[in-house]
């Protein structure tokens, strides 16, 4: 027969360890089950991670705070932070006095921001609370990396993962080159990208990325460059080697670059549902339900609703006689309704399978002066971005040359060693 007892112990570091004590046939075994309650000289705290589907109210109630205190704390938070933005798996901490009174709540918003709610005078009934968002100090170091598309790493995310960088760096590059390259379809084996960027560190640990300073993308025989430059007005943007803006009227794709094209523009395609030969006047991107769909350009919502076989659909009107349509959505983004204005990269809806569809995907279409055109071909014909003002060009050339020289210098040791980095 086995008997179990729950006990507490304090380790040398001041942590309270909750453990199970098993007794069986005269022997005793100890099994620790948690170690997140810390004791200080004048208080104690519980530190953990936000569980899935938790609200700020449910999180606080799970820490045995009273209904009244929880309500006051949520109200205090609202003055500096939207409680609906609470994210799963982020670190939080609740601190109490040695008497068990609430002292402080902390929540790690992201790598750079900390939400803190402090009881000015701890009390059993209604303590006075103050809330603030603190910017966490970090150090930026300059780094460079080179990644290659190959059969084992056949996406930008996979290529950066292979050299030890994470998805955020890939997303940053995709945003910069979003008007030049469709990362869903343009990348090929052997394509290469080199990046000069800022790596954010805190106490020797990686916490995120700063700015991308320069990048070179070699794809399909093209060499596309990007350099970050702040103009005379202090606003930063990205420019190619000649000083032309990389910002385009239209993005190359309305989705993140991980989905794939499953059907292209055609006047004669066998419909997978009906089996008949029909025109397919857009591009189909396979993507999971819920994937954000972005407006490819600034515009006005012409239609947002259910449209027969197209399912939930958004149609936007843009300058130059262009319209774009986004079909089979599972949901519309808040505020998307006829007459609403949207900016390039705004989320307008979510990928779905509504209407006539064999699986979750986005059917994306472009029309010009009322006639549907091939989205992939039309984007190739659009003009390059605006050039830097002539008065700022000499300063830009200085920044450009310095960035590319720094990039080459930092990549040289890895190349000499035969490493891809």
N, C-alpha and C positions, 0 to 999 in steps of 0.2 A: 504494500500500500504506500502511495506517495502523498505527502502533505505539502501544501504550498503556503508560504507566508510572504506578504509584501512588506519590505522594509526600506529604510532610508539610511544613507551613509554620506559622509562628507569626505571628499578627496583632498589632497594637499593643495590643489589649485583653488579650492573654495567652492567646487561644484557639488551640488546635492545630487546623488545618484540614486535613482529608484531601482530596486532590484527585486528579483524573485528568489526566495529561499526554499529549496527543495530538500525534503527529508525522506529518505527511502532506505529501509533496511539498516538503519543505524548510521548511514553516511549523510553528509550535507553537501549540497552543491549550490553555488550562487550564480544567478543569471541576471546581469544588468539589463534593464529595458529602456531607460532613457537617461539623458544627461544634459538637459537644457535649462535646469533651474540653477542660477548662479547666486552666490551669497557675497555681498560686499560688506564693508565695515558698518554701514548704516542702512542697508536695504537688501532686497533680493529681486531678481528679475527672471523672467521666462523668455527665452529667445527661440523662435522657430520660424517656419515658412508658411506663407498664406496657402491654405488648402484650396483645391479647385472649387469653383462655384460659391466661394465665400463672399459675403458682403462685409463692409466694415462693422456693421452692427452685429452680425452673427459672429464675426471674429472676436469682438470684444466680449460678447456674452459667453463665448467658450472659455474666456479667461476669468470667468466668475465675477465680472463687474456687474454692478446692480443695473436695473433697467434705467433708473434715473441718471446714473453716472454715464452709462453708455449713450443715452440721448444727448446729454450735455457735451460729451466728447465728440460725437458725430457733428453736432452743431458747430463746435469750435473748429473742427477740421474743414467744414464747408467754406469758411472764410478765406482759406488759403489753398485748398486742394479739393477736387471733385471726388467724393467717395466712390463714385461709379467707376473711377479709373483704377481701383484696387486690382492688382494683377496677381494671379496664382504664382506660387513658388518664390515670391519676393520675401526677403527677411523682415521680420518685425520683432519688437521687444516690448514687453510690459514690465515696468519696474514698480515695486511697492516698498514702503518703509518696513522696518522690522516688525512694526505693529500690524502690518497687512493693509495699510492705507495706500491708495493709488498715488503714485508720484509722477510717472512719465510713460508716454507711449511713443515708440519710434517705428517708422516704416520706411524701408529703402525704396524710394520711388523708382530710381534708375541708378546708373553708375555715378551720376553727378549730384543727385538731389536726395535729401533726407527730410522726411516729414517728422516733426517733433511736437508733441502736445505735453505741456508741463503743468502740473498743479502748483500754483504759486504758494499755497498753504494747504498741504494735505489735510483732508477732513473726512469724517465718516459719511457725511450726508451730501453736501454740495460744495466741493472744492472749487476755487476760482481757477479757470483753465486758460492758458494762452497757447496758441498754435502758430507755427512758423515752418517755412520750408527753407532748409539750410543748403547752401552750395558746398559740396565736399571738395576739399583741395585735391589736386592731382598734378602729376608731372607729365609733360609731353616729351617723348623722345622721337627722333626722326629715324625711320626705318625704310628699307626697300625690299621688294620681293619680286620674283619672276615666276610665273605659272604658265603651264602649257596644257592645251586641250589634247587629250589622247584617249584611246579606248577605255582605259581604266578610270579616267577623270574627264568625262565627256560633257561637262557643263562648267560654267564659271565657278559655281559653288564648289563642285568637286575638285576643280583645279586648285583653288585656294586652300581647300581642306587638305589636299595632298602635301602642301608646303607649310602647313601649320597655322594658317590664318582662318578666321571664321567667316560665316555668311555675311556679317555686317560689312566687311570690306568689299565683298562681291556686290552687295546691294548698292553700296556707294558708287562703285564703278558703273553699274547698270544705269543708275540715275544720271550720271555724267554723260554717258554715251547713248542715252535713250533715244536721241534724235538721229543717231548715225547708224546704230546696229540694232536689229531685232534678235535678241539673245535666244529667242525660241527657235530660230531657223537659220541664222547666219553663221554660227560657229561651226568650224570644221576641225578634224584632226590636224595637229601641227600648228594651229593658231596659238599665239603667244601674247601675254600681257605683262608689262612691267609697271610697277607702281612705286612712287615715292609718297610716303604717308606719315602721319603722326600716330604714334601708339601711346595711349593714355595709361599711366601706371599710378598706383597708389600703394605706398609702403612696399614697393618691389613687386606688386602683383598687377597683372593686366586687368584693366577695368573697361576698356573700350577703345574706340578709334577717335582721333581728332580729324583734322582736314586731310583730304587727299591733295597733295601739292602738285603732282604731275603724274601722267600716265601715258603709256604707249601701247596701243592695241594693234596687233598684226593679224588680220583676218581676210581670207579670200583674196590675197594679193594686195590688199590695201594696208597702209600704215596710217592709223588715226591717232592723233596726239591730243592731249588735254593738259592745260596749265592753269592753275588757279591764280587769279590776278584781281587785286582790288583797284578799281578805277579812282579817279580824283574825288568822286563823291563818297568813297569808302565802301561801296557795295562790291562784294566778291562774286565772280562768275568764272566760267571755264571757257578757254579759247584754244583754237587749234594753232599749229605752228606759224601760220600766217597772221594770226591775230583775229580770226573770225570767230564769233560766238558759236558755241556748240548747242545753244538753245535753239530749237526749231519750232515752227508753228505747230507741228504734229509730232507726237511720240511715235516710235516705230511699232510699239505694241501697247495695248490697253491692259496687259497683265504683267505680273512679275515674270522674269525670264525663265523660270523653271518649267512651265507647261510646254507641250509640243503641238505643232500644227497637225491636225488630223484630216483636214479637207481644205483645198484651196479654191480660189475664185475660178468658176467655170460656167460656160453656157450649156454644157452637156455633162451632167453628172447623174449617175444612177442614185436616186434617193434611197437611203438605207431603210426607211420605214415603208414607203409605198412601192419601191421597186421600179418606179418609172423614171425615165430620163427627164430631168428638170434642170433649169439653170440654178447654180448655187452662187449667189451674188455677194459672197463674203468669204471670210477666212474663219475656220473653226479651230479654236484652241481647246485642247483637253486640259481640264483642271479640276481639282476637288471642289465639291459644293462648299460655298462660303468664301472662296478665294476673292479678294477685293478686285473690283474692276475700276480702272482709272479713266477719267476723261483724257483723251489724247491731246486736247487743245482747249484753250479758252472758248467758252460758248454759252448758249442759252438753251435750257431744256424746252424742246418742242413737244415731246410726248413722254409720259411715264405711266405705264399701265399695262393691262393684259391685252395682247393682240393675237388672238387665234393661235395658229401653229407656232408663232414666234414666242408664245408664252409671255412672261413679264419682260417688257422691253423699255429701254430708254433711247430716245432719239435727240441728238444735240445739233443745234445750228451754229456754224462757225463763220468767220470772215472768209471772203473770197468765193462765196457760193457753195461752200462745203457743208455737208451734213454727215454725221456718224451715227450708227445704230448699234445697239448692244442687246442681243437676244438671249432668251432662255434663262433669264436671271432668277435666282431664288428669292431675292429681296432687293428693295431699293434702299439707298443710303438716306439717312435723315435729311429732310429739306429738299429732296429731289422731286420736283413737281413742275408742271408747265409754267414757264416764265422765270424760273430760278436761274441765276447766273452761276456758272462753275468755272473754276480755274484749271489749267493743265495740271494733271496729277491728282486732282480731287477724286476721292472715292465716290462713285455714283451708284454702285450696286454690288451684288455678290453673285458669283457663278452659281448656276443651278441646272435644272433639267425640266423646266416648265415648258408647256406647249408640246410640240411634236419633236421629241429628242430620244435617241437610243441610250444616252448616257450623259453625265454632267459635262458641260462644255460651254464655251462662249462663242456665239456666231457674231463676228464683228464685221461691219459693213461701212463703206464710204460712198457717198454720192456727191457729184459735182454738177451744179446747175440742173439737178433733178435726174441725172443719169448715173446709175451705179458704175463704179470703176473698180479695178483690181487694187485692193489696199496696198499690197506689197509693191506693185509697179508704180502706183501713184506717189508713194512716199519717196521713191528713188528720184522722181522728177522735181521734187520740191526744192526751192533755192536754199543755198547755204545761209548761215546766220549773219547778222550784222557785224561789220568789222569794228575794232577798237578805234576810238577817235584818234586822228592823226597826232594830236598833241600828246597823247599818252603812249603812243607806239614805242618810242625809244625806251621808256621805263619798262614796258611790257617785255621787250626783247631782252633787256638785262635780266629780268626775273626768269624768263623762259630759259635763257642760256645757263643761268646758275642752277636752275632746277634740274635740267637734263644732265649737266655735268655732275651734280650731286648724285643723281640716280645711277649713272654709269660707275662712279667711284664706289658706291656702296654695293653694287652688284658684282664688281670685279673679283673680290676674293672668292665668292661662291662659284663663279664661273671657272676660275683658275683651279679650284678644287674638284671640278667636275660635278658639282651639285646643281640641281635645278633652281636653288634659291640664290 
